[in-house]
Amino acid sequence: MIASAAAPTPTRPWGASRLAPYPTTTHLPHASVSIHPETQLGIFLDRNGRVVEMGKHGTSSGTETSTSTSPDGQSGNDQGSDQDSNQD
């Protein structure tokens, strides 16, 4: 006779306690978006074809130096790493 293993007890996933309903949605003030051919910026239009100002968004850039290890795996030639960033 083959003994059967006990069925695992179902447990609630740990992340389920963090779930919440989505916040109330709001109607967006634009009906369509197109790209201006010269500036390559988005143009948001309302249902009447008028331009809707969507506010300004900043841009950012960053650089990072790489870390390298010596060919023999020793730490004598290790280079450090650093980062910098700029945001408008």
VENNORPE-V758380 format. One record per residue. N is the residue number from 1. RES is the residue in one letter. PHI is phi in whole degrees, -180 to 180 (NA if undefined). Layout:
n res phi
N RES PHI
N RES PHI
//
This chain:
n res phi
1 M NA
2 I -94
3 A -81
4 S -94
5 A -76
6 A -67
7 A -67
8 P -65
9 T -78
10 P -65
11 T -125
12 R -76
13 P -58
14 W -61
15 G -75
16 A -63
17 S -72
18 R -92
19 L -70
20 A -148
21 P -64
22 Y -62
23 P -66
24 T -59
25 T -86
26 T -122
27 H -76
28 L -74
29 P -80
30 H -119
31 A -110
32 S -152
33 V -133
34 S -136
35 I -108
36 H -69
37 P -65
38 E -89
39 T -91
40 Q 62
41 L -98
42 G -74
43 I -116
44 F -99
45 L -117
46 D -83
47 R -65
48 N -96
49 G 85
50 R -88
51 V -69
52 V -108
53 E -77
54 M -101
55 G 85
56 K -98
57 H -125
58 G -75
59 T -119
60 S -144
61 S -147
62 G -154
63 T -132
64 E -147
65 T -84
66 S -87
67 T -104
68 S -131
69 T -119
70 S -63
71 P -59
72 D -88
73 G 84
74 Q -77
75 S -89
76 G -64
77 N -103
78 D -60
79 Q -109
80 G -80
81 S -135
82 D -147
83 Q -137
84 D -144
85 S -148
86 N -129
87 Q -138
88 D -92
//
